């Protein structure tokens, strides 16, 4: 039996490898997390003829070796460019150099790889040099590409199935006596096959993420290796892959006769490490605050999903064939294995709901984002699927717990012996629940493959443009974020009179901080009429900027603007986050209270049986004396 399972698993793994190779060469995913925050020029904007510098701001640090930038005219003529990412900017600003641009409309296609969460995103930027383009390009792809989504779904499903196999191989199969030993071995085989699939998907993922169109295989491998060894996400992914290999080796050895021993514990520890690394390499690492708590919630969410969905699937694979071939064992199996699994699944469900609520509050800024973003829509879909799965789980629980079903029946006014559905349909209800959970895992794959609603809100946040008119000049002043600890000052100036006395040839800004201290900043000319400089991120409070524009033979044109730097809203808890976090705490508290009360009742029911003989013995001794 075990050899047959392993033989089937090896064939499935070979098919998956072949299919993934086709997916790798056939398409590129758009697991978009490091979104484009803004650009210079903006999408649909105009630059002066002769411009030779373009700048892109991304929401996360970018890996230069795994990113591509291609510039071409509207006629398809390619323009050579050079791209550089500076660590001093936090790694999220890309400076693109090009030859002086002639009058034309240009399209910049970009694909970048985030070093924080290991996901890539792509998009296009349309602008004109000396002319305004007739359309605006799509800034970024918000929906995931099918190959990447399928790979992610298989990866998550394999990890959950392995967790479920370990969860039911202990207490659940112990309750079945001798027959449980055979089924335990079958469950471990399923877990070993699942982990082997996770090894394959984990090995392919970096190549799929760093795929570069038109590059040779050598450059592709070099870029992937540079990503794995030179980025924080790459280090986490390598550690995750090592942990999965250890878990696979331990579970394969545990499937051999008499080979379980401590290898199951080794596999459990390795899978725990996989879950923690998976959580830290995901969305939690991009949060501006309390990212460790978010990573803990994400890891707990994955474990709970594995115990419920993975454990239920393993039980169905192991027990339903036995129930069909041996109808006489149906009652024993329902009374032992399924009933032993019910409390475990109930606790996992509560943890799943609580951590899911907390994560939704951290990654969704408001309810409007549910309808306006792919991430919000995926959360809503997953909630609906979980609600259906919970309904089916309640039906299954009532079928395997007659006493609980009797209490519910009395509460609903049903006759004695009322079942929610016929016991003959138990396997159909279980299969339907598994199918719904499989679809829910697909929704989870979407959630981990697209930008969160919070990331989109951050990327599309508008800045305030200050304007003034002085000495025949129309002046604009803008302060933009430029990395985690940097800001960029941008001053534009153009003449509003027909006979311009002299062009602006220099700009300086004196910044007055809320504390009263002043700082002089000299701006650099980027193109005629545009000047920029980078400074440390301003502190919270009211600021003033005195802008001085220099012209030959004329006194400086001076104007003053004021603005207020507020505390970053992303660092504080939003109303939705407060509500969801409160509901999560209530759910966990209710679960802990219920578990504690149940254990206390069990202790109280056991205690009198052990004390009665002692009291009787004491009474007999007293009568004798």
C-alpha positions in Angstrom: 0.0 0.0 0.0 2.7 2.5 1.0 4.8 1.6 -2.1 1.8 2.2 -4.3 1.2 5.6 -2.7 4.8 6.6 -3.2 4.8 5.3 -6.8 1.7 7.4 -7.5 3.3 10.4 -5.8 6.4 10.2 -7.8 4.4 10.2 -11.0 2.4 13.2 -9.8 5.6 15.0 -8.9 7.0 14.4 -12.4 3.8 15.6 -14.1 3.9 18.8 -11.9 7.5 19.4 -12.8 6.7 19.1 -16.5 3.7 21.4 -16.2 5.6 24.0 -14.2 8.4 24.1 -16.8 5.7 24.9 -19.4 4.3 27.6 -17.2 7.7 29.0 -16.6 8.5 29.5 -20.2 5.0 30.3 -21.2 4.1 33.3 -19.1 5.3 35.5 -16.3 3.4 36.2 -13.1 2.4 39.5 -11.7 2.5 38.9 -8.0 2.3 42.7 -7.4 3.3 44.0 -4.1 6.1 46.5 -4.7 3.7 48.9 -6.6 4.7 52.1 -8.4 4.0 55.0 -6.0 4.7 57.8 -8.5 7.0 58.7 -11.4 8.8 61.6 -13.0 7.4 62.2 -15.5 3.9 61.1 -14.4 1.9 58.7 -16.4 0.5 60.8 -19.3 2.8 63.7 -18.6 5.1 65.8 -20.7 8.9 66.5 -20.3 11.1 68.9 -22.2 12.9 67.8 -25.3 16.4 66.7 -24.5 15.4 65.1 -21.1 17.8 62.3 -20.2 16.7 61.3 -16.7 13.5 59.4 -15.5 12.7 58.5 -11.9 10.3 55.9 -10.5 9.3 55.6 -6.9 8.2 52.2 -5.6 6.5 51.3 -2.4 9.1 48.7 -1.5 12.9 48.2 -2.0 13.6 46.9 -5.5 16.2 44.3 -6.6 18.1 45.8 -9.5 19.4 42.5 -10.8 15.9 41.0 -11.1 14.2 44.1 -12.6 13.9 45.2 -16.2 13.1 48.6 -17.8 12.5 49.0 -21.5 11.9 52.4 -23.3 10.5 52.7 -26.8 8.8 55.3 -29.0 5.1 55.0 -30.0 6.5 53.7 -33.4 8.3 50.8 -31.6 11.8 52.2 -31.9 13.7 51.0 -28.8 15.8 53.5 -26.8 18.7 52.3 -24.7 18.5 53.0 -21.0 20.5 52.4 -17.8 18.8 51.8 -14.5 20.2 52.1 -11.0 18.9 51.6 -7.5 20.6 53.3 -4.6 20.6 51.9 -1.1 20.7 55.4 0.3 17.1 55.9 -1.0 15.8 52.9 0.9 16.1 50.8 -2.3 12.7 52.0 -3.6 13.8 54.7 -6.1 14.9 53.7 -9.6 16.8 56.3 -11.6 16.8 55.7 -15.4 19.3 57.3 -17.7 18.8 57.7 -21.4 20.1 59.6 -24.4 18.6 63.1 -24.8 15.0 62.4 -25.9 13.8 63.8 -29.2 10.2 65.1 -29.7 8.0 62.0 -29.6 5.7 59.9 -27.4 7.5 57.2 -25.3 6.4 54.1 -23.5 8.4 52.8 -20.5 7.7 49.1 -19.7 8.9 48.1 -16.3 9.0 44.9 -14.2 10.5 45.0 -10.7 11.1 42.5 -7.9 10.5 43.4 -4.3 13.3 42.5 -1.9 10.9 42.5 1.1 8.1 40.1 0.2 9.6 38.5 -2.9 6.9 39.4 -5.4 7.2 41.1 -8.7 5.0 43.6 -10.4 5.0 45.1 -13.9 3.4 48.0 -15.6 3.8 50.7 -18.2 4.4 54.5 -18.2 3.4 56.6 -21.2 4.7 60.2 -21.6 5.7 62.6 -24.2 8.8 64.7 -24.9 7.7 68.1 -26.2 4.2 66.7 -26.9 1.4 65.4 -24.8 0.4 61.7 -25.3 -3.1 60.9 -26.4 -3.7 58.2 -23.8 -2.5 57.0 -20.4 -0.9 53.6 -19.9 -1.9 51.1 -17.3 0.3 51.8 -14.3 0.5 48.3 -13.0 -1.2 44.9 -13.2 -3.5 44.4 -10.2 -4.7 40.9 -10.9 -2.4 37.9 -10.6 -1.3 35.9 -13.6 -2.8 32.4 -13.8 0.6 30.5 -13.7 1.7 32.3 -10.6 -1.7 31.8 -9.0 -1.7 28.1 -9.7 1.8 27.7 -8.3 0.9 29.6 -5.2 -2.3 27.5 -4.7 -0.4 24.3 -5.0 2.2 25.5 -2.6 -0.3 26.5 0.1 -2.4 23.4 -0.4 0.7 21.1 0.0 1.8 22.9 3.2 -1.8 22.7 4.7 -2.1 19.0 3.7 1.2 18.2 5.4 0.1 20.1 8.6 -3.2 18.2 8.5 -1.5 14.8 8.2 0.6 15.5 11.3 -2.4 16.8 13.2 -4.6 13.7 12.7 -1.8 11.1 13.0 -1.7 11.5 16.7 -4.8 11.7 18.9 -7.3 11.1 16.2 -5.9 7.8 15.0 -5.0 6.7 18.5 -8.7 6.7 19.3 -9.3 4.0 16.7 -7.1 1.3 18.3 -5.2 -1.2 16.2 -6.8 -0.1 12.9 -5.5 3.4 13.6 -1.9 2.3 13.2 -2.4 1.3 9.6 -4.3 4.5 8.8 -1.6 6.6 10.6 1.0 5.3 8.2 -1.3 6.1 5.3 -1.7 9.7 6.6 2.1 10.0 6.9 2.5 8.9 3.3 0.0 11.6 2.3 2.0 14.2 4.3 5.3 13.1 2.8 3.9 13.4 -0.7 2.5 16.8 0.1 5.8 18.1 1.4 7.6 16.8 -1.7 5.2 18.8 -3.8 6.0 21.9 -1.6 9.7 21.3 -2.2 9.1 21.4 -5.9 6.8 24.5 -5.8 9.2 26.2 -3.5 12.2 25.5 -5.8 10.3 26.8 -8.9 8.9 30.0 -7.3 12.1 32.1 -7.3 12.6 31.3 -11.0 9.0 32.2 -11.9 9.3 35.5 -10.0 12.5 36.6 -11.5 11.8 35.5 -15.1 13.1 38.0 -17.6 11.6 38.1 -21.0 14.2 37.8 -23.8 17.0 36.9 -21.5 19.1 33.8 -21.9 18.9 30.9 -19.4 22.2 31.9 -18.0 21.2 35.4 -17.2 17.9 34.1 -15.8 19.7 31.7 -13.4 22.2 34.4 -12.4 19.3 36.9 -11.7 17.5 34.2 -9.6 20.6 33.3 -7.6 21.4 37.0 -7.0 17.8 37.5 -5.8 18.1 34.5 -3.4 21.5 35.4 -2.0 21.3 39.2 -2.1 17.8 40.1 -0.8 16.1 39.7 2.5 13.2 37.8 0.9 15.7 35.5 -0.8 17.4 34.6 2.5 14.0 33.8 4.0 13.0 31.7 1.0 16.2 29.7 1.1 15.7 29.0 4.8 12.1 28.0 4.1 13.2 25.6 1.3 15.8 24.1 3.7 13.2 23.6 6.3 10.8 22.0 3.8 13.5 19.6 2.6 14.2 18.6 6.3 10.4 18.0 6.8 10.2 15.9 3.6 13.2 13.8 4.5 11.8 13.2 8.0 8.3 12.2 6.8 9.6 9.9 4.1 11.6 8.1 6.7 8.6 8.0 9.0 6.5 6.1 6.4 8.8 3.1 6.6 7.8 0.3 8.9 8.9 1.2 12.4 10.5 4.4 11.2 8.1 6.9 12.8 9.7 7.4 16.2 11.0 10.9 16.6 11.0 11.7 12.9 7.4 12.9 13.1 8.5 15.4 15.8 11.4 16.5 13.5 8.9 17.0 10.6 6.6 19.0 12.9 9.4 21.3 14.0 10.5 21.8 10.4 7.0 22.6 9.3 6.6 25.1 12.1 9.8 26.8 10.8 8.3 26.7 7.3 5.1 28.4 8.5 7.0 31.1 10.4 9.3 31.9 7.5 6.3 31.9 5.1 4.5 34.4 7.3 7.5 36.7 7.7 8.2 36.7 3.9 4.7 37.8 3.1 2.5 40.9 3.6 3.4 41.2 7.3 7.0 42.3 6.5 5.7 45.3 4.6 3.7 46.8 7.5 5.1 50.0 9.0 4.4 48.9 12.6 3.6 45.8 14.7 4.8 43.6 11.8 5.9 40.8 14.3 2.4 40.5 15.6 1.0 40.4 12.1 3.5 37.7 11.2 2.5 35.7 14.2 -1.2 36.0 13.2 -0.4 35.0 9.7 1.6 31.9 10.9 -1.3 30.9 13.2 -3.8 31.4 10.4 -1.9 29.0 8.2 -1.5 26.4 10.9 -5.2 26.6 11.8 -6.1 26.3 8.1 -3.9 23.2 7.9 -5.4 21.5 10.9 -9.0 22.1 9.7 -8.8 21.9 5.9 -5.7 19.7 5.7 -6.8 17.4 8.5 -10.3 17.0 7.1 -8.9 16.1 3.7 -6.5 13.5 5.1 -9.2 12.0 7.2 -11.5 11.7 4.2 -8.8 10.1 2.1 -8.0 7.6 4.8 -11.4 6.8 6.3 -14.1 7.2 3.7 -12.7 4.2 1.6 -12.7 2.1 4.8 -16.3 3.1 5.6 -17.4 2.1 2.1 -15.7 -1.2 2.0 -16.5 -2.1 5.6 -20.0 -0.8 6.5 -19.9 -2.6 9.8 -17.1 -0.2 10.9 -19.0 3.0 10.0 -20.4 3.5 13.5 -17.0 2.8 15.2 -15.2 5.2 12.9 -17.8 8.0 13.4 -17.7 7.5 17.1 -13.9 7.5 17.4 -12.0 9.3 14.7 -14.4 11.9 13.5 -15.6 12.7 17.0 -11.9 13.0 18.1 -11.3 15.4 15.2 -14.2 17.6 15.9 -12.8 19.5 19.0 -9.5 19.9 17.2 -11.2 21.3 14.1 -13.4 23.6 16.2 -10.4 25.2 18.0 -8.6 25.6 14.6 -11.7 27.2 13.1 -11.9 29.8 15.9 -8.1 30.6 15.5 -8.6 30.8 11.8 -11.5 33.3 12.2 -9.7 35.4 14.8 -6.4 35.7 12.9 -8.3 36.3 9.7 -10.2 39.2 11.2 -7.0 40.7 12.6 -5.1 40.4 9.3 -8.0 41.9 7.4 -8.0 44.9 9.7 -4.3 45.4 9.2 -4.3 45.2 5.4 -7.7 46.8 4.6 -7.8 50.5 5.5 -11.6 50.9 5.2 -14.7 49.1 3.9 -14.6 50.9 0.6 -11.4 49.1 -0.2 -13.4 45.8 -0.1 -15.2 46.7 -3.3 -12.5 48.8 -5.0 -9.5 46.4 -4.8 -8.7 42.8 -5.9 -7.4 42.2 -2.3 -10.7 43.4 -0.7 -12.8 41.3 -3.2 -10.7 38.2 -2.4 -11.2 38.8 1.3 -15.0 39.0 0.8 -15.0 35.9 -1.3 -13.0 34.0 1.2 -15.3 35.1 4.0 -18.3 33.8 2.1 -16.6 30.5 1.4 -15.6 30.0 5.0 -19.2 30.7 6.0 -20.4 27.9 3.8 -17.7 25.6 5.0 -18.6 26.3 8.6 -22.2 25.5 7.9 -21.2 22.1 6.5 -18.8 21.6 9.4 -21.6 22.1 11.9 -23.7 19.5 10.0 -20.9 17.0 10.2 -20.3 17.7 13.8 -23.9 17.0 14.7 -23.9 13.8 12.7 -20.9 12.4 14.6 -22.1 13.7 18.0 -25.6 12.5 18.7 -25.8 14.1 22.2 -24.9 17.5 20.7 -27.4 16.9 17.9 -30.1 16.1 20.5 -29.4 19.4 22.4 -29.6 21.4 19.2 -32.8 19.5 18.2 -34.5 20.3 21.5 -33.5 24.0 21.1 -35.0 24.1 17.6 -38.1 22.2 18.7 -37.2 19.1 16.6 -38.4 15.6 17.5 -36.2 13.1 19.4 -33.5 11.6 17.2 -33.5 14.5 14.7 -30.5 14.6 12.4 -29.7 17.7 10.3 -29.3 15.4 7.2 -29.4 11.6 6.6 -26.4 9.8 8.0 -26.0 8.2 4.6 -25.1 11.6 3.2 -22.2 12.1 5.6 -19.6 11.4 3.0 -21.2 13.8 0.5 -21.3 16.6 3.1 -17.6 16.0 4.0 -16.6 16.0 0.3 -18.6 19.2 -0.3 -16.9 20.8 2.7 -13.5 19.8 1.4 -14.3 21.2 -2.1 -15.4 24.6 -0.6 -12.2 24.7 1.5 -10.1 24.0 -1.6 -11.7 27.0 -3.3 -11.1 29.0 -0.2 -7.4 28.2 -0.5 -7.6 29.5 -4.0 -8.9 32.8 -2.6 -6.0 32.8 -0.1 -3.6 32.3 -3.0 -5.0 35.5 -4.6 -4.6 37.4 -1.3 -0.9 36.5 -1.1 -0.4 37.3 -4.8 -1.8 40.8 -5.1 -1.1 44.1 -3.3 -3.0 44.6 -0.1 -5.6 47.4 0.0 -3.3 49.3 2.4 -0.4 49.1 -0.1 -2.7 50.4 -2.9 -3.9 53.2 -0.7 -0.3 54.2 0.2 0.7 54.1 -3.5 -2.1 56.3 -4.7 -1.9 58.8 -1.8 -2.0 62.3 -3.2 0.4 65.1 -2.2 -0.4 68.8 -1.8 0.9 71.1 -4.5 1.7 74.6 -3.3 1.5 77.4 -5.9 2.5 81.1 -5.9 3.0 83.9 -8.4 6.0 86.2 -7.9 7.8 88.7 -10.2 6.2 87.3 -13.3 6.9 83.7 -12.4 4.4 80.9 -11.6 6.0 78.8 -9.0 5.0 75.4 -7.6 6.5 73.7 -4.5 6.0 70.0 -3.6 7.4 67.8 -0.9 7.2 64.1 -1.6 8.3 60.9 0.3 11.4 59.4 -1.2 12.0 56.3 0.8 11.6 55.3 4.5 13.7 58.3 5.9 13.9 60.6 2.9 11.8 63.3 1.2 12.2 65.1 -2.1 11.7 68.8 -2.7 10.5 69.8 -6.2 10.2 73.4 -7.4 8.9 74.3 -10.8 9.0 77.8 -12.3 7.8 79.3 -15.6 7.3 82.8 -16.8 3.8 84.1 -17.2 4.7 87.2 -19.1 5.4 87.4 -22.8 8.8 89.2 -22.5 10.7 87.2 -19.9 13.5 89.4 -18.4 15.8 86.5 -17.6 15.4 82.7 -17.1 15.7 81.1 -13.7 19.2 79.6 -13.3 19.2 78.5 -9.7 16.8 77.7 -6.8 17.4 77.5 -3.1 15.0 76.7 -0.3 15.3 77.7 3.4 13.3 75.3 5.6 12.0 76.4 9.0 11.3 73.4 11.3 8.6 73.4 13.9 11.3 73.9 16.5 12.5 77.1 14.9 15.7 75.8 13.4 16.4 76.6 9.7 18.2 74.6 7.0 19.4 75.9 3.6 18.9 73.5 0.7 20.3 74.0 -2.8 18.2 72.4 -5.5 19.7 70.8 -8.6 18.3 71.6 -12.1 16.8 68.5 -13.7 15.4 70.2 -16.8 14.5 73.8 -17.7 12.1 75.1 -15.1 12.4 72.0 -12.7 14.7 71.8 -9.7 14.9 69.0 -7.1 16.8 68.0 -3.9 16.5 65.2 -1.3 16.4 65.9 2.4 15.8 63.9 5.6 12.1 63.2 6.2 10.6 66.2 7.9 9.5 65.8 11.5 5.8 66.1 12.4 4.6 69.7 12.8 4.1 73.0 10.9 6.9 73.8 8.4 7.7 76.8 6.3 9.7 76.9 3.1 11.2 80.1 1.7 11.9 79.6 -2.0 14.4 81.8 -3.7 14.7 81.8 -7.5 17.9 83.2 -8.9 18.1 85.1 -12.3 21.1 86.8 -13.9 21.0 90.6 -13.4 17.9 90.5 -11.3 17.2 90.2 -7.6 16.0 86.9 -6.3 12.3 86.2 -6.6 11.3 85.0 -3.1 8.0 83.3 -2.0 7.1 81.5 1.1 4.8 78.5 1.6 3.7 76.6 4.6 2.5 73.1 5.2 1.9 70.7 8.0 3.6 67.3 8.3 1.2 64.9 10.1 2.0 61.6 11.7 1.9 58.8 9.2 -1.6 57.3 9.4 -0.4 53.9 8.5 1.5 53.6 11.8 -1.7 54.0 13.8 -4.7 51.8 14.1 -7.6 52.7 11.9 -11.2 52.3 13.0 -11.7 49.1 11.0 -8.5 47.6 12.5 -9.7 48.4 16.0 -13.0 46.7 15.4 -11.6 43.6 13.8 -8.8 43.3 16.4 -11.4 43.6 19.2 -13.5 40.9 17.6 -10.4 38.7 17.2 -9.6 39.1 20.9 -13.2 38.2 21.9 -13.2 35.1 19.8 -10.0 33.9 21.3 -11.1 34.7 24.8 -14.4 32.8 24.2 -12.5 29.8 22.9 -10.1 29.8 25.8 -13.0 30.1 28.3 -14.9 27.3 26.6 -11.8 25.0 26.6 -11.1 25.8 30.2 -14.7 25.2 31.3 -14.8 21.9 29.4 -11.6 20.7 31.0 -12.9 21.7 34.5 -16.1 19.8 34.0 -14.2 16.7 32.9 -12.0 17.0 36.0 -15.1 17.3 38.3 -16.8 14.3 36.8 -13.6 12.2 37.3 -12.9 13.4 40.8 -15.9 11.8 42.7 -15.2 8.3 41.4 -11.7 8.3 42.9 -12.8 9.8 46.2 -15.8 7.6 47.0 -13.8 4.5 47.9 -11.5 6.5 50.0 -14.4 8.0 52.0 -16.0 4.6 52.4 -12.7 3.2 53.6 -12.4 6.0 56.2 -15.9 5.3 57.4 -15.2 1.6 57.8 -12.1 2.3 59.8 -14.0 4.7 62.0 -16.7 2.1 62.8 -14.1 -0.5 63.6 -12.4 1.8 66.1 
